[in-house]
């Protein structure tokens, strides 16, 4: 895949939520490379539900933005343990997916914690389908579907213009935090 400087990337993160909330806001920021915002999408998902993949597919497929080239996720879990099936998200939107984390996931802790919500094995299976975890730069790691590791790593580095986190994810986090907590994140 050839990476244009202004490639349109959809960066997705969830907003702050309380344990007694039923739903959580999901913000998708469309960025041109790591330079500027081109659009904004949103949806809601159930806290600790199993609807994140479907809701993200709908958010992308029914969007007016038809020139998206990459989806970047802030990890594979949103709204607690509402796990995104990145392979299905990629296949049903026709877009490569890169799930970025600030550090290597501690799967032992994650798999232990997921036992506290319904259908833990189904959630673990979805997490495992995300595949291997790769190192991008500093402590930043990622998982991919529909794009090769070298290209994904290059894209993460090129779009990490103001921090270790790619701008589409950093800005989606700031917006989501500001909408739900009344304050911007320091990410």
ABEGO torsion letter per residue (X at the ends): XBBBAABBBBBBBBBBBBAABABBBBBBBBBBEAABBABBBBBBBBBGBAAAAAAAAAAAAABABAABABBBBBEABBGEABBBBAAAAAAAAGBBBBBBBABBBBAAAAAAAAAABBGAAAAAAAAAAAEBBBBABEABBBBBBGBBAAAAAAAAAAABAABABBAAAAAAAAAAAAAAAGBBBAX
